């Protein structure tokens, strides 16, 4: 899912709601995969913030949360 979390209302009284979209990567018809983007956009919107790829599948390697050392600030 992607989109602006807090769009600015450019015109008073007209809400500018976030425009989320979904990208689906599937391997149904091609071995190298195919991406479907919904909804199909008619206007190019440049990337302003890239969170990265979020994998929704089960990870192949289990990481023990007690050994997670990412909170060393």
C-alpha positions in Angstrom: 0.0 0.0 0.0 1.3 3.4 -0.8 0.1 7.0 -0.7 0.3 10.2 1.3 -0.5 9.8 5.0 -1.4 13.4 5.4 -2.3 15.3 2.2 -2.6 19.1 2.3 -6.0 20.6 1.4 -5.0 23.0 -1.4 -8.5 24.5 -1.9 -10.4 25.5 1.2 -13.5 23.4 1.7 -12.3 20.6 -0.7 -10.7 17.7 1.1 -7.6 16.2 -0.5 -7.8 12.6 0.7 -4.8 10.3 0.6 -4.5 8.2 -2.6 -3.3 4.7 -1.6 -2.6 2.1 -4.1 -1.7 -1.6 -4.1 1.0 -3.3 -6.2 0.7 -7.1 -6.6 3.7 -9.1 -7.8 2.6 -12.5 -9.2 4.1 -15.3 -11.2 1.0 -16.7 -12.9 1.9 -15.9 -16.5 5.7 -15.2 -16.5 8.6 -16.9 -14.7 10.2 -13.5 -14.0 7.0 -12.1 -12.5 4.5 -9.4 -13.4 3.3 -6.4 -11.4 -0.3 -5.2 -11.3 -0.9 -1.7 -9.8 -4.4 -0.8 -8.6 -5.9 1.6 -9.3 -4.3 2.5 -12.6 -3.1 6.1 -12.4 -3.5 8.6 -15.2 -1.1 11.2 -13.7 2.5 10.5 -12.8 3.2 11.1 -9.1 6.9 11.2 -8.2 8.1 9.2 -5.2 8.6 11.5 -2.2 9.2 8.8 0.4 10.2 5.2 -0.2 9.6 2.8 2.7 10.9 -0.1 0.7 9.5 -3.5 -0.1 7.2 -5.1 2.5 7.1 -8.9 2.2 3.8 -10.3 3.5 4.8 -14.0 3.2 6.1 -16.1 6.1 9.9 -15.6 6.5 12.1 -18.6 5.6 14.4 -17.8 8.5 13.0 -17.4 12.1 14.6 -14.5 14.0 14.4 -14.8 17.8 13.0 -11.5 19.2 15.1 -11.8 22.3 18.3 -11.6 20.2 17.0 -8.5 18.3 19.6 -5.8 18.8 18.1 -3.1 16.6 17.1 -1.0 19.6 20.6 0.1 20.5 20.2 3.9 20.4 
